[in-house]
């Protein structure tokens, strides 16, 4: 049975720096906590302070700091200030912000690792950039081929033997380089099997990390550095969340829809040249979700003037073979992005 996803958007991490303070080793506050509010780290010739904002009000950061949480901002500031004074003897008003992470969390409300892993891998595919064709020819007179290069800065996971980058890789997380607009980069990962909603569940996390230029764009402040005091306001938090929604719709959605449409068309092309089940086997590496195959098969059968009954019988046959061969393919990956799109309207 398909479970209803729970989606939330809020601020997760805030990275700050402070001048005139140097630490030798990383410090956590509270010191013995596995889920600290502050992570204070030596960084080149300065000190970097990572603030995990949800930890100031919750036991975990499965859900980001939302607009509805701003009623507790006074307590949040007090918790941060207490940590700063007890560790580096500084005040929150002295911190300059370098980046802000806005996180969208999709809780599948059930154990569905396949869907979450597929979503991470799919986004890696969406964020592969295509090089322009080099018009110059090689020494052998052969035009240089079009190739794919990732704007993915790194991806963690397990690589299958002999596979190419991100095609057959089991990806558990990725981070892009800063986009060409210089305002943000994307991060995506599986949050694991536990959530504050209770029980075992699969959680997908997508984050937009706003740079100094991105923060100035959001807060409409061009002439000075952004301070922590600028960020920890209801108005500012609302602006960052709204900007995430705009960036998801304008930057990611076209990529997602384009890759899905391409996957459907590639599968239809395979159906033209081989049996239905063989077309599925050939296409499954780039379809990511069984819904892609269902749509492609429906288009193919409509072109051949075959009945909806024939389509349903063939779909049943393919499903049966998939189960017999123990082939794992998600049927809920696309619904993750549909849930996000609905939440950011």
N, C-alpha and C positions, 0 to 999 in steps of 0.2 A: 504494500500500500504506500502510495506517495505521501510523504510527510510535508506539512506546511513549513516553509522556511521562515526563520525570524531574522530580519535584517535591521541593522542599526548603523548609523553614521555618527562619528564623533572624533575628537582629538585624542590621539594616543600618546605619542612621545613628543617632547620639546627639547631640542638641543641648544644649550646656552654656553657662553664662555664668560669668564670673569678675569679681570686683569689684576696683577699683583699678588696672585695666589699660585703656589706651586706645590703639587703633591708628588710623591715618589711612586706610589702604587694606587691602584683603583680602590676607591672607598665606596661602600654601599651604606645607604641609610634607609631604614634601620640596619645596623651593622650585621646582624645575624639573619636577616630576612632573606628568603629565597625569592621574594617578590618585592624588591625595594622601591621606595618612592624616588630616591636619587641614586644615580651612578656617577661618581666623580672620578675623572680619568685624566692622567697627564697626557697632553696632546701638543707635540712639538714644544713651543716655548710658552704655552699657556695651559690653562686648565679647562677641560670640557665637562659640563654638567648635563647629564641626561635626566630629564624629569619624566617619569611614567605617570601621566596625569590621572588615569583611572585608579591607580593604586592609592591615591589620597582619599578615595571614598569607597573603594570596593576591594575585595580580597584578590581579584584578578583583573586582567585587562582584556577579557574576552569581548567586552563592550567598551567602546571609546567613551570619552567625556562628552556628553551630549548637551544640547541647549537646556534641556530639562534639568540637568545637573548643576546649572549655574547658580541655583538658589543656595548651593553649598560653597560658593567661591570663597567666602570669608574663612571657612574652615580649611579649605584647600591651601590658601595663602599662608595660614597659620602653620599648617603641617610642613609646607615647603620651607618656611622661614626657620622653623624649629630645627629642621635637618641641616640647613645651611649654617646656622649659628653654632651648632654642636660639632660640626665637622671642619669647616673652613673659616668660621667666625666672620661670615659675611651676611648681608641682607639681600632679600630678593630684588630690591630696587637697583642693585648693582649689576644685575645679570643682563647681558645682551644676547638676543636670540639669533641662532644661526640657521635653524630649520624647524619646521612644524610638520608633524605627521598627522594626516587626517585619514582615519581608518574606516572602511566599510566592512562589517562583519556579517557573514551569512551563516547562520546556524541551521544545519539541515534537520535538526530536531530528531535525528535517527543516525545510526551508524551507516555511513555511506562514503567510505574512503575512496571508492572508485570515482565517484562524482567529483570530489574535491581534488584528487590527483589529476583527473582529466581537465578540470578547470585551470589548474596551474599550468599544465603542459600546453593547453590550448592558448592561453594568454602569451606564453613564450612564442608560440607560432605566430600569433597576431603581431607581436612586437619585433619580428625579424624584418630588417630593412632590406630593400632591394637596391643593389648597386645599379647605376646607369651602365648601359652597354658601352664598353670602351671601343670607340670607332677605329682606333689604331689596330693594325694587325700584328700578329706575332711574327717571329723570324721565318716561320714556315708559311706565312701568308694566310693563317687562319684567324678570323675575327675572335677577339676575346669573348668568351661566353658570359652571359648574364649569370651572376651568382648571388647568393643570399649572404648577408652578413648580419649578425645580431646587434641590436642596440642593447641587448641584455648584457649587463655588466658581469653578472655571474649567475649560475644556476646550480643548486645543490641537488643531489639525488644519486641514483644508480644508473650507470651506463651499461646497456646490454653489449655483449661482445660483438665487435665489428660494426657497430652502428654509427651513423653520422650524427653530428651535433643536434640534439633536441628532437630528432625524428623518432627514435626508439627509446629515448632516455626516459627513465622514471623520475620526473622532476618534482621536488618537494618545495622548492622556493626559487624565486628569482628577484633580481633587482636590475632596473635599466640604468643606463647613463642618463644624465640630465637631458631633457628633450631640447629640441632646437629653439624653442621659445625661451629657454634659460630659466623658466619659472618652477619646474617641478620634474620629478622622476617618479616612476612607478615601482612598487614592490608587491609581490604576491606570494602567499604561502598557505600551507595547511596548518591550522592552529592546533591540531591535535584532537584528542577524543574526549575532552572534558569541558563542560560549560557550566555557567552559573544557573542554567535552567534545570540542571539535575540530570543524572543518567549519562550513558555513553552517547556521544553525538559527534558528528563530523563538522568542523568549522572551517570555512574558507575566509581568508582575510586579504583584502585588497587595500593598499595604502598609496596615497599621493603624498610625497614628501616635498614640501614647498621650500625652495631656496630663499636666500636673502632677497633676490629680485622678485620671487613669487610672493613673499610676504608683503613687500612694499606695494605690489600690485593689488593684493587683497585688501590691505589697510589704506590704500591710496596715500601712501607716505613715501615720497621720493627723496627727500633731502636729509634724512637722518637714519641712524641705525635703529632697529626695532628692539625694544626692551621687553622683558618678561611682563612688566606692568602693562604694556600695550596689548599683550596677548590675553592675559587673564582678566578679560572683561566679557560680559555677556554679549555685547555687540560684536566684539572681535571673533569670539567663538562661533557665533551665528554666521558671520561673513566667511570664515574658513570652511564651514560645512556647506554653505551655499556654493562656494567656489568649487569644492570637490564635485558637487552635483553637475555644475556647468562643465567642468573638465571631463568628467566621465561621459557625459552626453556628446560633447563636441569632439573629444580626442579619441576616446576608446571605442565608443559605440560604432562609429563608421568602420573601424578596423575589425571589430567582432563580427558585424554583419557582413562585411566583405569576405572574410575568411569562411564564414558559414555558407554563403552563397557559392563561393568557389568550390567548397567541399561537396556541395550538392551537385554542381555541374560536373565535377570530375567523376563522381559516382555514376551519374547518368551516362557519361561517356563510356565508362567501363561496362555498364549494362548493355550498351549497344554492341559490344564485341565479345561478350562471354556469358556464361550462365549466371543466373541471379546469385547463387551462393558463392561462386568464384569471384563475382564482382564485389560481393561483401568482403571476402577475404583480402582482396587486393586493396580495397578502399579503407579498410578499418583503421589503418595507421594514421590517416589524416581526417577521419570523420568525427572522432572524439565522442560522439553521442549517437546512439542508435536512431534518434529522431532524424538525423541527417539522411540515414539510409532509407527510412520510411518515406520521407519527402521525395527522395530521388526515385524510389521505386514507383511511387504514385504518379510522378511526372512521366516516367518511362511507360508505364501501363496505359496512361491516358493517351500518349502519342501513338501507341499501338492499338488504340480503340479496344482495350481489354476491359472487362467489367470490374466493378469495385469488389465483387465477390472473388474474382480471380486474384485480385491484388491481396485481399485478406487471407486467402488460402496460401498464397506464396509467402506472405509475411509469417504466417504460422509455421510453415515448413522451415523457413530460415531460422526462426527463433528456436525451433526444436533441435536443429543441427547445432546451433550455437551452444545450447545447453548440453547436448551430448558430448561435444568437443571441449567443454569447460572453457569456453572463450569468454573473457570478461570485457564488457564494453558498457559504459555508463548510459543510463536512460534519463538522468537528471542533471547532467552538466549544463545544458542550455537553460534549464529552469533556474539555475543559480544566477545567471546574468539577467534573466527575465525578472527575477525578484529584485535585483539591484536596480534595474531600469524603473521598475514600479516604485521603488523607495525614493528615487531621486527626481521623480516628476515634480 
